Amino acid sequence: MRLFVVILVSLIFTLVFWSGFALSSSKSDHLFFIERSKNKHVVQYDVQLAENDNILESNPVSVYWVLENGRQRDLNPIQRRFAYGIDSYEKLKKNKFRVVFVALKDREVIVEKKEGSFRAITAINGKPSVLERVYVESRERLIGLPRVLYVDLFGRTQETGLPINERIVPK
């Protein structure tokens, strides 16, 4: 009986130790995702948080695939550089960054804390809005990158919280 109690206490201690260790690693907060016409995989953008819930300054936003089966996968170098990656970051103040996304180079996106969580703020139809998701309609080419037909931005206006969207057609 005494051996059973020792093993049980050891097991509980180990579980508490490892769960605390897992919680102490960096955390993330979802910003938005990109859906595509090609398949059901999505590209997820998350703000990276330190233990104190401040944005990690060295790598404030992470980007990765969420596959149809729910598993995650890193972007490959071509996807990161030409389609879904991040071009640059600029710290504006504590917990506030300007982020330039490869796919939205001409659209300023500010990542900051709003109403208790981090959000990606950008203009949608000319109104400051919280970006929630992006949809890309494309067609495969015989050789090279797919041809983007249009991009839809979906979000909620900062002023009213009402849904808003905008279609961008490449020229």
ROSE-4610 file (N, C-alpha, C; in Angstrom, 1 decimal, always signed):
// ROSE-4610
residu = [M/M/M/R/R/R/L/L/L/F/F/F/V/V/V/V/V/V/I/I/I/L/L/L/V/V/V/S/S/S/L/L/L/I/I/I/F/F/F/T/T/T/L/L/L/V/V/V/F/F/F/W/W/W/S/S/S/G/G/G/F/F/F/A/A/A/L/L/L/S/S/S/S/S/S/S/S/S/K/K/K/S/S/S/D/D/D/H/H/H/L/L/L/F/F/F/F/F/F/I/I/I/E/E/E/R/R/R/S/S/S/K/K/K/N/N/N/K/K/K/H/H/H/V/V/V/V/V/V/Q/Q/Q/Y/Y/Y/D/D/D/V/V/V/Q/Q/Q/L/L/L/A/A/A/E/E/E/N/N/N/D/D/D/N/N/N/I/I/I/L/L/L/E/E/E/S/S/S/N/N/N/P/P/P/V/V/V/S/S/S/V/V/V/Y/Y/Y/W/W/W/V/V/V/L/L/L/E/E/E/N/N/N/G/G/G/R/R/R/Q/Q/Q/R/R/R/D/D/D/L/L/L/N/N/N/P/P/P/I/I/I/Q/Q/Q/R/R/R/R/R/R/F/F/F/A/A/A/Y/Y/Y/G/G/G/I/I/I/D/D/D/S/S/S/Y/Y/Y/E/E/E/K/K/K/L/L/L/K/K/K/K/K/K/N/N/N/K/K/K/F/F/F/R/R/R/V/V/V/V/V/V/F/F/F/V/V/V/A/A/A/L/L/L/K/K/K/D/D/D/R/R/R/E/E/E/V/V/V/I/I/I/V/V/V/E/E/E/K/K/K/K/K/K/E/E/E/G/G/G/S/S/S/F/F/F/R/R/R/A/A/A/I/I/I/T/T/T/A/A/A/I/I/I/N/N/N/G/G/G/K/K/K/P/P/P/S/S/S/V/V/V/L/L/L/E/E/E/R/R/R/V/V/V/Y/Y/Y/V/V/V/E/E/E/S/S/S/R/R/R/E/E/E/R/R/R/L/L/L/I/I/I/G/G/G/L/L/L/P/P/P/R/R/R/V/V/V/L/L/L/Y/Y/Y/V/V/V/D/D/D/L/L/L/F/F/F/G/G/G/R/R/R/T/T/T/Q/Q/Q/E/E/E/T/T/T/G/G/G/L/L/L/P/P/P/I/I/I/N/N/N/E/E/E/R/R/R/I/I/I/V/V/V/P/P/P/K/K/K]
num = [1/1/1/2/2/2/3/3/3/4/4/4/5/5/5/6/6/6/7/7/7/8/8/8/9/9/9/10/10/10/11/11/11/12/12/12/13/13/13/14/14/14/15/15/15/16/16/16/17/17/17/18/18/18/19/19/19/20/20/20/21/21/21/22/22/22/23/23/23/24/24/24/25/25/25/26/26/26/27/27/27/28/28/28/29/29/29/30/30/30/31/31/31/32/32/32/33/33/33/34/34/34/35/35/35/36/36/36/37/37/37/38/38/38/39/39/39/40/40/40/41/41/41/42/42/42/43/43/43/44/44/44/45/45/45/46/46/46/47/47/47/48/48/48/49/49/49/50/50/50/51/51/51/52/52/52/53/53/53/54/54/54/55/55/55/56/56/56/57/57/57/58/58/58/59/59/59/60/60/60/61/61/61/62/62/62/63/63/63/64/64/64/65/65/65/66/66/66/67/67/67/68/68/68/69/69/69/70/70/70/71/71/71/72/72/72/73/73/73/74/74/74/75/75/75/76/76/76/77/77/77/78/78/78/79/79/79/80/80/80/81/81/81/82/82/82/83/83/83/84/84/84/85/85/85/86/86/86/87/87/87/88/88/88/89/89/89/90/90/90/91/91/91/92/92/92/93/93/93/94/94/94/95/95/95/96/96/96/97/97/97/98/98/98/99/99/99/100/100/100/101/101/101/102/102/102/103/103/103/104/104/104/105/105/105/106/106/106/107/107/107/108/108/108/109/109/109/110/110/110/111/111/111/112/112/112/113/113/113/114/114/114/115/115/115/116/116/116/117/117/117/118/118/118/119/119/119/120/120/120/121/121/121/122/122/122/123/123/123/124/124/124/125/125/125/126/126/126/127/127/127/128/128/128/129/129/129/130/130/130/131/131/131/132/132/132/133/133/133/134/134/134/135/135/135/136/136/136/137/137/137/138/138/138/139/139/139/140/140/140/141/141/141/142/142/142/143/143/143/144/144/144/145/145/145/146/146/146/147/147/147/148/148/148/149/149/149/150/150/150/151/151/151/152/152/152/153/153/153/154/154/154/155/155/155/156/156/156/157/157/157/158/158/158/159/159/159/160/160/160/161/161/161/162/162/162/163/163/163/164/164/164/165/165/165/166/166/166/167/167/167/168/168/168/169/169/169/170/170/170/171/171/171]
x = [+0.8/+0.0/+0.9/+1.9/+2.8/+3.5/+3.9/+4.5/+3.5/+2.2/+1.2/+1.1/+1.0/+0.9/+2.1/+3.3/+4.5/+4.5/+4.1/+4.0/+2.9/+1.8/+0.7/+1.1/+1.8/+2.3/+3.3/+4.2/+5.2/+4.6/+3.6/+2.9/+2.2/+1.5/+0.8/+1.9/+3.0/+4.0/+4.6/+4.8/+5.3/+4.3/+3.0/+2.0/+1.9/+2.0/+1.9/+3.1/+4.3/+5.6/+5.5/+5.1/+5.1/+4.1/+2.9/+1.8/+2.3/+2.9/+3.5/+4.5/+5.4/+6.4/+5.8/+4.8/+4.2/+3.5/+2.9/+2.3/+3.3/+4.5/+5.5/+6.1/+5.9/+6.5/+5.7/+6.1/+5.4/+4.0/+3.1/+1.7/+1.4/+0.2/-0.2/-1.7/-2.0/-3.4/-3.8/-4.8/-5.2/-5.5/-5.0/-5.3/-6.3/-6.0/-6.9/-6.3/-7.1/-6.7/-7.0/-6.3/-6.6/-7.2/-8.3/-8.9/-8.6/-8.6/-8.3/-9.2/-9.5/-10.4/-9.7/-8.4/-7.7/-8.0/-8.1/-8.4/-8.9/-9.0/-9.6/-8.5/-7.2/-6.2/-6.3/-5.9/-5.9/-4.6/-4.3/-3.0/-3.4/-2.9/-3.2/-2.2/-2.6/-1.7/-2.0/-0.9/-1.1/-0.1/-0.5/+0.5/+1.2/+2.5/+3.3/+3.4/+3.1/+3.1/+4.2/+4.8/+5.7/+4.9/+5.6/+5.0/+4.1/+4.5/+3.8/+2.7/+2.3/+1.3/+1.6/+2.8/+3.2/+3.7/+3.6/+4.0/+5.5/+5.9/+7.3/+7.9/+8.9/+9.4/+10.3/+10.9/+11.8/+11.0/+9.8/+9.0/+7.5/+7.0/+5.6/+4.5/+4.6/+3.6/+4.1/+3.4/+3.8/+2.7/+3.2/+2.3/+2.5/+1.5/+1.6/+0.3/+0.4/-0.7/-1.5/-2.8/-3.7/-4.3/-3.9/-4.4/-5.8/-6.4/-7.8/-8.1/-7.0/-7.2/-6.9/-6.6/-6.4/-4.9/-4.0/-2.6/-2.0/-0.9/-0.2/+1.1/+1.4/+2.7/+3.2/+4.5/+5.2/+5.0/+5.1/+5.1/+6.5/+6.5/+7.8/+8.4/+9.7/+10.3/+9.6/+9.1/+8.5/+7.2/+6.4/+5.1/+5.4/+6.4/+6.7/+7.2/+7.9/+8.5/+7.6/+6.7/+6.0/+4.5/+4.0/+2.5/+2.0/+2.4/+1.7/+2.6/+3.9/+4.8/+4.6/+5.6/+5.6/+6.8/+6.6/+7.7/+8.5/+7.8/+8.5/+7.6/+8.3/+7.7/+8.2/+7.4/+7.9/+7.2/+8.0/+7.4/+7.0/+5.7/+5.3/+5.3/+4.9/+5.0/+4.8/+4.8/+4.7/+3.4/+3.5/+2.3/+1.6/+2.3/+1.7/+2.8/+2.4/+3.4/+2.7/+3.4/+2.9/+3.5/+2.7/+3.1/+2.8/+3.8/+3.6/+3.6/+2.4/+2.3/+2.6/+3.3/+3.6/+2.4/+1.3/+0.1/-0.6/-0.4/-1.1/-0.1/+0.9/+2.0/+1.5/+0.4/-0.1/-1.1/-1.3/-2.4/-1.7/-1.7/-1.2/-2.0/-1.3/-2.0/-1.3/-2.0/-1.5/-2.0/-1.1/-1.4/-1.3/-2.4/-2.4/-3.5/-3.4/-4.4/-5.7/-6.8/-8.1/-9.1/-9.8/-10.8/-10.3/-9.1/-8.6/-7.8/-7.8/-7.0/-6.4/-5.4/-4.7/-5.5/-5.5/-6.2/-5.4/-5.7/-5.1/-6.0/-5.6/-6.5/-6.0/-6.9/-6.6/-7.8/-7.7/-8.8/-9.5/-10.8/-11.6/-12.7/-12.8/-13.7/-13.5/-12.2/-11.9/-12.2/-12.7/-13.0/-12.1/-11.5/-10.7/-11.5/-10.9/-11.6/-10.7/-11.3/-10.6/-10.7/-9.5/-9.4/-9.6/-10.6/-10.9/-10.5/-10.7/-10.4/-10.2/-9.5/-9.2/-9.5/-10.2/-10.4/-9.8/-9.0/-8.3/-8.9/-9.4/-9.9/-8.8/-8.3/-7.2/-7.5/-6.7/-6.8/-5.4/-5.2/-3.9/-3.5/-2.2/-1.6/-0.8/-0.5/+0.3/+1.7/+2.3/+3.6/+3.6/+4.3/+4.5/+3.4/+3.3/+2.4/+1.0/+0.0/-1.4/-1.7/-2.7/-3.2/-4.3/-4.1/-5.1/-6.2/-7.4/-8.6/-9.1/-9.2/-9.6/-9.3/-9.3/-9.1/-10.2/-10.9/-11.9/-11.4/-11.6/-11.2/-12.5/-12.6/-13.7/-13.3/-14.2/-13.9/-15.0/-14.7/-15.8/-15.2/-16.1/-15.6/-15.3/-14.3/-13.9/-15.0/-15.6/-16.6/-17.9/-18.4/-19.7/-19.7/-18.6/-18.5/-19.4/-19.9/-20.7/-19.8/-20.3/-19.5/-19.2/-18.0/-17.7/-16.8/-16.9/-16.0/-15.6/-14.5/-14.1/-13.4/-13.7/-13.1/-12.0/-10.8/-9.7/-9.4/-9.4/-9.2/-7.8/-6.8/-5.5/-5.6/-4.7/-4.7/-3.7]
y = [-1.2/+0.0/+1.3/+1.2/+2.4/+2.6/+1.6/+1.7/+2.4/+2.0/+2.5/+4.0/+4.5/+5.9/+6.7/+6.1/+6.8/+6.9/+5.9/+5.9/+6.9/+6.9/+7.9/+9.3/+9.6/+11.0/+11.4/+10.5/+10.7/+11.0/+10.3/+10.5/+11.9/+12.2/+13.5/+14.6/+14.5/+15.5/+15.7/+14.6/+14.6/+15.3/+15.0/+15.6/+17.1/+17.5/+18.9/+19.7/+19.0/+19.6/+19.8/+18.8/+18.9/+19.8/+19.9/+20.8/+22.2/+22.5/+23.8/+24.2/+23.2/+23.5/+23.8/+23.1/+23.3/+24.7/+25.1/+26.4/+27.6/+27.3/+28.4/+28.7/+27.9/+28.1/+29.2/+29.7/+30.8/+30.4/+31.4/+31.2/+31.9/+31.7/+32.4/+32.8/+33.7/+34.2/+34.3/+33.6/+33.6/+35.1/+35.4/+36.7/+36.5/+35.8/+35.6/+34.4/+33.9/+32.8/+33.1/+32.4/+32.4/+31.1/+31.2/+30.0/+30.1/+29.0/+29.1/+28.2/+28.5/+27.7/+26.4/+26.3/+25.1/+23.8/+24.0/+22.8/+23.4/+22.5/+22.9/+23.3/+23.2/+23.6/+25.1/+25.6/+27.1/+27.5/+28.7/+29.3/+30.2/+29.8/+30.5/+31.5/+32.7/+33.7/+33.9/+33.8/+33.9/+34.9/+35.7/+36.6/+35.7/+35.8/+35.1/+35.9/+35.2/+35.9/+35.3/+36.1/+35.7/+35.3/+34.8/+34.4/+35.5/+36.7/+37.9/+38.4/+37.7/+38.0/+39.2/+39.6/+40.7/+40.0/+40.8/+40.2/+40.0/+38.8/+38.5/+39.4/+40.2/+41.2/+40.6/+39.5/+38.9/+38.2/+37.7/+37.0/+37.2/+38.4/+38.6/+37.8/+37.4/+36.7/+35.4/+34.3/+33.0/+32.7/+32.0/+31.6/+30.1/+29.4/+27.9/+27.4/+26.2/+25.5/+24.8/+24.8/+23.9/+23.0/+21.8/+20.9/+20.4/+19.9/+19.4/+18.5/+17.7/+16.7/+17.3/+18.7/+19.4/+19.5/+18.7/+18.8/+20.1/+20.5/+21.7/+21.4/+22.3/+22.1/+23.5/+23.6/+24.9/+25.2/+26.5/+26.9/+26.5/+26.2/+25.9/+27.3/+27.3/+28.6/+29.4/+28.8/+29.5/+30.1/+29.3/+29.8/+31.0/+30.9/+32.0/+33.2/+33.1/+34.3/+34.9/+34.1/+34.7/+34.7/+34.0/+34.0/+34.3/+33.6/+33.7/+34.2/+34.5/+34.9/+36.3/+36.7/+38.1/+38.8/+39.9/+40.7/+41.4/+42.1/+42.9/+43.2/+43.5/+44.0/+45.3/+46.1/+47.4/+47.6/+47.7/+47.9/+49.3/+49.6/+51.0/+51.4/+50.5/+50.7/+49.3/+49.3/+48.0/+47.4/+46.1/+45.3/+45.9/+46.6/+47.1/+47.1/+46.4/+46.2/+46.5/+47.1/+47.2/+46.0/+45.2/+44.0/+44.1/+43.8/+43.8/+42.3/+41.9/+40.5/+40.4/+39.4/+39.2/+39.4/+38.8/+38.8/+40.1/+40.9/+42.2/+43.4/+43.4/+44.4/+45.9/+46.1/+47.5/+47.8/+46.9/+47.1/+47.1/+48.2/+48.3/+47.5/+46.6/+45.8/+46.1/+46.5/+46.8/+45.7/+45.0/+44.0/+44.6/+44.6/+45.2/+44.6/+44.9/+44.3/+45.2/+44.5/+45.2/+44.3/+44.9/+44.2/+42.9/+42.9/+41.7/+40.7/+40.8/+39.9/+40.7/+40.0/+40.7/+40.5/+41.6/+41.6/+42.2/+41.8/+42.4/+43.5/+44.7/+45.9/+46.4/+46.5/+47.0/+47.7/+48.4/+49.0/+47.9/+47.8/+47.0/+47.9/+48.0/+49.0/+50.4/+50.7/+52.1/+52.3/+51.3/+51.5/+50.7/+51.3/+50.5/+49.3/+48.1/+46.9/+45.8/+44.9/+43.7/+42.7/+42.3/+41.3/+39.9/+39.1/+37.8/+36.7/+36.9/+35.8/+36.4/+35.7/+36.1/+34.8/+35.1/+34.0/+34.3/+33.3/+33.5/+32.6/+33.1/+32.4/+32.4/+31.2/+31.1/+29.9/+30.0/+28.9/+28.4/+27.1/+26.5/+26.8/+27.0/+27.2/+25.9/+25.7/+24.5/+24.6/+25.8/+25.9/+27.1/+27.0/+28.2/+28.3/+29.5/+29.8/+29.9/+29.6/+29.8/+31.2/+31.4/+32.8/+33.2/+34.3/+34.7/+35.5/+35.1/+35.8/+36.9/+36.6/+37.7/+37.3/+38.3/+38.0/+38.8/+38.1/+38.7/+38.8/+40.0/+40.3/+40.3/+39.6/+39.6/+40.1/+40.9/+41.3/+42.0/+42.8/+43.6/+45.0/+46.0/+47.4/+47.6/+48.4/+48.8/+49.7/+50.5/+51.5/+50.8/+49.9/+49.3/+47.8/+47.1/+45.7/+44.9/+45.6/+44.9/+44.3/+43.2/+42.5/+43.4/+43.3/+44.0/+43.1/+43.4/+42.6/+43.5/+43.1/+43.8/+42.8/+42.9/+42.1/+42.9/+42.2/+42.8/+42.0/+42.6/+41.9/+42.4/+41.5/+41.9/+42.4/+43.3/+43.9/+43.2]
z = [+0.0/+0.0/+0.0/+0.8/+0.9/-0.5/-1.2/-2.5/-3.5/-3.4/-4.3/-4.0/-2.8/-2.4/-3.0/-2.8/-3.3/-4.8/-5.5/-7.0/-7.4/-6.7/-7.0/-6.8/-5.7/-5.4/-6.4/-6.8/-7.8/-9.2/-9.5/-10.8/-10.8/-9.7/-9.6/-9.7/-9.0/-9.0/-10.5/-11.1/-12.5/-13.4/-13.3/-14.2/-13.9/-12.7/-12.3/-12.9/-12.7/-13.2/-14.7/-15.4/-16.9/-17.4/-16.8/-17.2/-17.0/-15.9/-15.6/-16.6/-17.0/-18.0/-19.3/-19.7/-21.0/-21.0/-19.9/-19.9/-19.9/-19.5/-19.5/-20.8/-21.8/-23.1/-23.8/-24.9/-25.6/-26.0/-26.0/-26.3/-27.6/-28.1/-29.3/-29.2/-30.0/-30.1/-31.6/-32.0/-33.4/-33.9/-35.1/-35.7/-36.8/-37.9/-39.0/-39.8/-40.8/-41.6/-43.0/-43.9/-45.4/-45.8/-46.5/-47.1/-48.6/-49.3/-50.7/-51.5/-52.8/-53.6/-54.0/-53.9/-54.3/-53.5/-52.1/-51.3/-49.9/-49.0/-47.7/-46.6/-47.0/-46.1/-45.9/-44.7/-44.5/-44.0/-44.2/-43.7/-42.5/-41.3/-40.0/-39.6/-39.2/-38.7/-37.2/-36.4/-34.9/-34.4/-33.4/-32.7/-31.7/-31.6/-30.6/-29.3/-28.2/-26.9/-26.0/-25.2/-24.2/-22.9/-21.9/-20.7/-20.1/-20.2/-19.6/-20.5/-21.6/-22.5/-23.4/-23.5/-24.4/-25.7/-26.8/-28.1/-28.1/-28.6/-28.7/-29.8/-29.4/-30.4/-31.5/-31.2/-32.2/-33.3/-33.0/-34.0/-33.7/-33.9/-33.4/-34.0/-35.2/-35.9/-36.5/-36.2/-36.8/-37.9/-38.9/-40.0/-40.3/-40.5/-40.7/-41.3/-41.9/-42.5/-41.5/-41.6/-40.8/-41.9/-42.0/-43.0/-42.8/-43.8/-43.7/-42.6/-42.2/-41.1/-39.7/-39.7/-38.5/-38.1/-38.7/-38.4/-38.9/-38.3/-38.7/-39.4/-40.3/-41.1/-41.4/-41.4/-41.7/-43.2/-43.5/-44.9/-45.5/-46.8/-47.4/-47.8/-48.2/-48.5/-49.6/-50.6/-51.7/-51.2/-50.5/-50.0/-49.0/-48.2/-47.3/-48.0/-49.0/-49.7/-50.7/-51.4/-52.5/-52.3/-51.2/-51.1/-49.7/-48.7/-47.4/-46.3/-46.5/-45.5/-45.1/-44.2/-43.7/-44.3/-44.9/-45.5/-44.5/-43.5/-42.5/-41.3/-40.2/-38.9/-38.6/-37.9/-37.4/-36.0/-35.0/-33.6/-33.5/-33.2/-33.1/-31.6/-30.7/-29.3/-28.6/-27.3/-26.6/-27.1/-27.5/-27.9/-29.2/-30.0/-31.2/-32.3/-33.4/-34.5/-35.9/-36.8/-38.2/-38.9/-39.5/-40.2/-41.7/-42.5/-43.9/-44.4/-44.9/-45.3/-46.8/-47.2/-48.6/-49.5/-49.2/-50.0/-50.0/-49.0/-48.8/-48.7/-49.5/-49.4/-49.3/-50.1/-50.2/-49.1/-48.2/-47.2/-45.8/-45.1/-43.8/-42.8/-42.0/-41.0/-39.7/-38.7/-37.3/-36.4/-35.7/-34.8/-33.4/-32.7/-31.3/-30.5/-29.2/-28.3/-28.3/-28.6/-28.6/-27.8/-26.9/-26.1/-25.5/-25.0/-24.3/-25.1/-26.4/-27.2/-28.4/-29.0/-30.1/-31.4/-32.2/-33.5/-34.6/-35.8/-37.0/-37.5/-37.5/-37.9/-39.2/-40.2/-41.5/-42.1/-43.2/-43.8/-44.7/-44.5/-45.4/-45.9/-47.2/-47.9/-47.3/-47.0/-46.5/-45.0/-44.3/-42.9/-42.0/-40.9/-40.0/-39.5/-39.7/-39.3/-38.8/-38.0/-37.5/-38.6/-39.1/-40.2/-39.5/-40.0/-39.5/-40.4/-41.7/-42.7/-44.0/-44.9/-46.3/-47.1/-48.3/-49.2/-50.5/-51.1/-52.3/-53.4/-54.4/-55.6/-56.6/-57.0/-58.0/-58.9/-60.0/-61.0/-61.2/-61.4/-61.6/-63.0/-63.2/-64.5/-64.8/-66.1/-66.5/-65.8/-65.8/-65.3/-64.4/-63.2/-62.3/-61.3/-60.7/-59.6/-60.1/-59.3/-59.7/-60.0/-60.8/-61.1/-60.1/-59.4/-58.4/-59.2/-59.1/-59.8/-58.9/-57.6/-56.7/-55.2/-54.3/-52.9/-52.2/-51.3/-50.5/-49.0/-48.5/-47.1/-46.3/-45.1/-44.3/-42.9/-42.2/-40.9/-40.3/-39.2/-38.5/-38.4/-38.6/-38.4/-37.0/-36.8/-35.4/-34.8/-35.6/-35.1/-34.6/-35.4/-35.1/-34.7/-35.1/-34.9/-36.0/-36.9/-38.0/-39.0/-39.6/-40.6/-41.8/-42.4/-43.6/-44.5/-45.8/-46.7/-47.9/-48.5/-49.7/-50.7/-51.9/-53.0/-53.7/-53.8/-54.4/-55.7/-56.9/-58.1/-58.6/-58.7/-59.2/-60.7/-61.0/-62.3/-63.2]
